[in-house]
Amino acid sequence: AVLGIRFSTGTMILSTIPYAAINVQILLNPVFHWVFSIDASGFYFRQNGVFLVYACATFYMFTAMLFLIRNSSRVSTGRFYALLAFIIISFTGVVIQGFFPSMLVENYCVDLCLLFLYLSMYRPEDITDEETGLLNMRAFSMLVASFFPKKKHFHLVFIHIVESEYILDVLGEELVSELRTSISSFLTKHFRYPYVFHLDDGQFCLLYEDKKEMDKEEPLLSITRRFDRSWKTSGEQIKLTPRITVVTCPDQASRLDEIQDIFAATCHSHTQKNTVQVEELNVEAQHRIRLIDGISRNCVEEGKLEVAYQPVWDVHRNSFPYAEALVRLTDTTLGRISPEELVSIAERNGSISKIDTFVLEQVCKFLEECHPKVEGINVNLSMVECVQNTLVERITQTVRQWGILPSQIHFEVTETVANRFPNIAKKNIFALIDQGFLFCLDDFGQGYSNFDRLITLPFGIIKLDKQFISGDKHMMILMASMMNMIKQMGKKILVEGVETEEQANAVISMGADYIQGYLYAKPLTREEYLLFLSTSR
């Protein structure tokens, strides 16, 4: 039953014959005394039939162990070992009491095993979402993982609330919690047959084990109709948009990670339809993201990372005194992974700290070996790193270890991330600048473009995003105005993404101090960069 194995009727009947034989013996024992007898003085004596009882028990024990080992993938690791311990310890108690009838240890061993089984079970709070009372992601993963080995067909109705992130920012956690509770109440009251899950913020799921039950309840129609009406929260009427995907398993997904890819693709879909077919989703992109997520966690330890250097042209000195350090990762399966992909995923899973530390150490080593050929290197600094209390100490220690001057390191902080500058990040940046490190505001103009940061934060260089040199005349006019304002504030300007002479001449005429792009050089390996410097002087 625990393994979910279903036998034919004939096999079930055959497997009950030993059990039936034991019960027949015991029921007829008062007449025939096959199993035991009690004399006139009240003493208990075993008879030959008791050995049939032990033989049948041995048969069941070994059969159970055989099926458990052969089908271990059907249960979790903890439950597997609990069941295995149940069989071994129970059988040990049976054997001891069989040879030594006066040692009554059999029931003790069984009770001990039941304790192990109890401890291997999940507590309700472990598999239930406290806020909504629905089953959580852990329960979903356990249930789905148990279905696949059985080749059991089931159907998932995944519901993503499109505005989930927006309403959290606007309404706050308390009102959003009321919304989740209202949606959960609707799902549990309206649908009787499926398991109902709250997987994450704004993500719900119905799991039907029977297609007929799903067809009977028509969840797509019912959910769409309900979301056509507003949801009332603290007196406010809020309109929500669902994006619904139905997944048939194992036809459309035969593993848990494939289901997760489909769910992620639903969340990131840009369709305006409420119901999305699996075939319409970009599941491959989410599969790639999941693979990169796994790769990024161990890429430093496995030695997969490399640091490339893209030279930066100094307009006033007509030379390449600086370069930007760019991380490169090549995987045997996915091939070249772009820095943008790697960094965005690594920031979400927390591995960006290891990657940033690796890049900084490689840059310091390079500067120590190549100075004075290279005056400085621009190093990207993640906001995840900026909010660490130990950031200043770790960077200072690394630079001192290699004997590098702080002025040789120019940290680039991405502008789109910098919109959410916590106080600890500002404190760390000011502390590093006091020690002599330089800071550049990267990708300025892409995203929020909060000009207040130009005044309040000590960025010495502003790096303009390549979108401004796309050729659109309105963008060029905006770029000229921005550059004029930045220059008046006494800051230097670096323009990236320059690929043609026309673009270079345009930004130079507007007052650019530095230029970076394929017109001058692509990202180069350490050896290629040194060769480039020797031939470009």
Residue pairs with C-beta under 8 A, 6 or more apart in sequence:
2 75
2 79
2 83
3 67
3 68
3 71
3 74
3 75
4 74
4 146
4 149
4 150
4 152
5 67
5 71
5 74
7 15
15 63
18 55
18 56
18 59
18 60
19 56
19 60
21 52
21 56
22 52
22 53
22 56
25 34
25 35
25 49
25 52
25 53
26 35
28 34
29 35
29 36
29 49
33 47
34 47
34 48
34 49
35 46
35 47
35 49
35 50
35 53
36 44
36 45
36 46
36 47
36 50
37 44
37 45
37 47
38 44
38 45
39 45
46 101
54 94
54 98
57 91
57 94
58 91
58 94
61 87
61 90
61 91
61 94
64 87
65 84
65 87
65 88
68 80
68 83
68 84
68 87
69 84
71 149
72 80
73 149
74 146
74 149
74 150
75 83
75 146
76 120
76 142
76 145
78 120
79 120
79 121
81 120
82 116
82 117
82 119
82 120
83 117
85 113
85 116
86 113
86 114
86 116
86 117
89 109
89 112
89 113
90 106
90 109
90 110
90 113
92 109
93 105
93 106
93 107
93 108
93 109
93 110
94 106
94 109
96 103
96 105
96 106
97 103
97 104
97 105
97 106
122 138
122 139
122 142
126 138
127 135
127 136
127 138
127 139
127 142
128 134
128 135
128 136
128 139
129 135
129 136
129 198
131 177
131 180
131 181
131 198
132 180
132 181
132 183
132 184
132 198
133 184
133 188
134 184
134 187
134 188
134 196
134 197
134 198
134 204
135 143
135 195
135 196
135 197
135 198
136 197
136 198
136 199
137 197
137 199
137 200
139 195
139 197
140 197
140 199
140 205
140 207
141 256
143 195
143 207
144 154
144 207
144 249
144 256
144 259
145 256
147 154
147 249
148 249
148 250
148 254
148 255
148 256
151 250
152 209
153 211
153 248
153 249
153 250
153 251
154 207
154 208
154 209
154 249
155 207
155 208
155 211
155 214
155 246
155 247
155 248
155 249
156 205
156 206
156 207
156 208
156 246
156 247
156 248
156 249
156 259
157 194
157 205
157 206
157 207
157 208
157 214
157 219
157 220
157 223
157 244
157 245
157 246
158 203
158 204
158 205
158 244
158 245
158 246
158 247
158 262
158 263
158 266
159 203
159 204
159 205
159 206
159 223
159 242
159 243
159 244
160 202
160 203
160 242
160 243
160 244
160 245
160 263
160 266
160 267
161 183
161 202
161 203
161 240
161 241
161 242
161 243
162 240
162 241
162 242
162 243
163 202
163 240
163 241
164 201
164 202
164 203
165 201
165 202
167 175
167 176
167 179
167 238
167 240
168 176
168 201
171 179
171 233
171 238
175 233
175 234
175 236
176 201
178 233
178 234
179 231
179 233
179 238
179 240
180 198
180 201
182 231
182 232
182 233
183 204
183 231
184 196
184 198
184 204
186 226
187 196
187 204
187 206
188 196
190 217
190 222
190 226
191 206
191 217
191 219
191 222
192 217
193 208
193 210
193 213
193 214
193 216
193 217
194 206
194 207
194 208
194 213
194 214
194 217
194 219
195 206
195 207
196 204
196 205
196 206
197 204
197 205
197 206
197 207
198 204
199 205
199 263
203 263
203 267
205 263
206 219
208 214
220 244
220 246
220 275
223 242
223 244
224 242
224 244
224 274
224 275
227 240
227 241
227 242
227 274
230 237
230 238
230 239
231 237
231 238
231 239
231 240
232 238
241 274
242 274
243 266
243 267
243 269
243 271
243 273
243 274
243 276
244 274
244 275
244 276
245 262
245 263
245 266
245 275
245 276
245 277
245 278
245 281
246 275
246 278
247 253
247 259
247 262
247 278
249 259
252 262
252 278
253 259
253 261
253 262
257 290
258 283
258 287
260 290
261 283
261 286
261 287
261 290
262 278
262 281
262 283
262 286
264 286
264 289
264 290
265 281
265 282
265 283
265 285
265 286
266 276
266 281
268 282
268 285
268 286
269 276
269 280
269 281
269 282
271 280
288 334
289 341
289 345
291 331
291 333
291 334
292 334
292 337
292 341
292 342
292 345
293 345
293 348
293 349
295 304
295 329
295 331
295 334
295 337
296 329
296 342
296 345
296 346
296 349
296 351
296 355
297 349
297 351
299 305
299 329
299 342
299 351
299 355
300 351
300 354
300 355
300 358
304 329
304 330
304 331
305 327
305 328
305 329
305 355
305 358
305 359
306 327
306 328
306 329
306 330
306 525
307 325
307 326
307 327
307 328
307 359
307 362
307 363
307 366
307 526
308 325
308 326
308 327
308 328
308 523
308 524
308 525
309 323
309 324
309 325
309 326
309 366
309 377
309 523
309 524
309 525
309 526
309 529
310 323
310 324
310 326
310 516
310 521
310 522
310 523
310 524
311 320
311 322
311 323
311 516
311 520
311 521
311 524
311 529
311 532
311 533
311 536
312 320
312 321
312 322
312 323
312 324
312 378
312 494
312 514
312 515
312 516
313 319
313 320
313 514
313 515
313 516
313 520
314 320
314 321
314 322
314 513
314 514
315 508
315 512
315 513
315 514
315 515
316 513
319 536
319 537
320 520
320 521
320 532
320 533
320 536
321 374
321 375
321 376
322 374
322 375
322 376
322 377
322 378
322 410
322 514
323 374
323 377
323 378
323 529
324 377
324 378
324 380
324 412
324 516
325 359
325 362
325 363
325 377
325 378
325 379
325 380
326 339
326 380
326 523
327 339
327 342
327 343
327 355
327 358
327 359
327 380
328 336
328 339
328 523
329 336
329 337
329 342
330 336
330 337
331 337
342 355
343 352
343 355
343 380
343 382
346 352
346 355
346 382
347 382
347 383
347 384
350 384
352 382
352 384
352 385
353 382
353 384
353 385
353 388
356 380
356 381
356 382
356 385
357 394
357 398
359 379
359 380
360 379
360 395
360 398
360 409
361 398
361 402
363 377
363 379
363 409
364 398
364 399
364 401
364 402
364 404
364 409
365 402
366 374
366 377
366 526
367 374
367 376
367 377
367 402
367 404
367 408
368 402
368 403
368 404
370 530
371 408
373 530
373 533
374 533
375 408
376 407
376 408
376 409
376 410
376 438
377 408
377 409
377 410
378 410
378 411
378 412
378 440
379 409
379 410
379 411
379 412
380 411
380 412
380 414
380 442
381 411
381 412
381 413
382 417
383 413
383 414
383 417
383 418
383 420
383 425
385 391
386 413
386 422
386 424
386 425
386 428
386 429
387 422
387 424
387 425
387 428
388 394
388 428
389 424
391 428
391 432
392 428
392 431
392 432
392 435
395 432
395 437
396 406
396 435
399 405
399 406
399 409
405 436
406 432
406 435
406 436
406 437
407 436
407 437
407 438
409 437
409 438
410 437
410 438
410 439
410 440
410 461
411 432
411 437
411 438
411 439
411 440
412 439
412 440
412 441
412 442
412 463
413 429
413 439
413 440
413 441
413 442
413 459
414 442
414 443
415 441
415 442
415 443
415 444
415 445
415 446
415 447
415 448
415 449
415 453
415 465
416 443
416 446
416 447
416 448
418 441
418 450
418 453
418 457
419 447
419 448
419 450
421 453
421 457
426 457
429 439
429 457
429 458
430 458
432 439
433 439
433 458
438 460
438 461
439 457
439 458
439 459
439 460
439 461
440 459
440 460
440 461
440 462
440 463
440 494
441 453
441 454
441 457
441 459
441 461
441 462
441 463
442 463
443 463
443 465
444 462
444 463
444 464
444 465
444 482
445 464
445 465
445 467
445 468
445 479
445 482
446 465
446 467
453 459
454 462
454 486
454 489
454 491
455 489
459 491
460 491
460 492
461 491
461 492
461 493
461 494
461 513
461 514
462 486
462 491
462 492
462 493
462 494
463 493
463 494
463 495
463 496
464 479
464 482
464 483
464 493
464 494
464 495
464 496
465 496
465 497
466 495
466 496
466 497
466 498
466 517
467 475
468 475
468 476
468 478
468 479
468 482
468 495
469 475
469 476
469 479
469 495
469 497
469 498
469 503
469 506
469 507
476 506
479 507
479 510
480 510
483 493
483 507
483 510
483 511
483 512
484 510
484 511
486 493
487 493
487 511
492 513
492 514
493 511
493 512
493 513
493 514
494 512
494 513
494 514
494 515
494 516
495 507
495 512
495 514
495 515
495 516
495 517
496 516
496 517
497 516
497 517
498 504
498 507
498 515
498 516
498 517
498 518
498 519
498 520
499 517
499 518
499 519
500 519
501 519
503 517
503 519
504 515
504 517
504 519
507 515
508 515
521 532
524 532
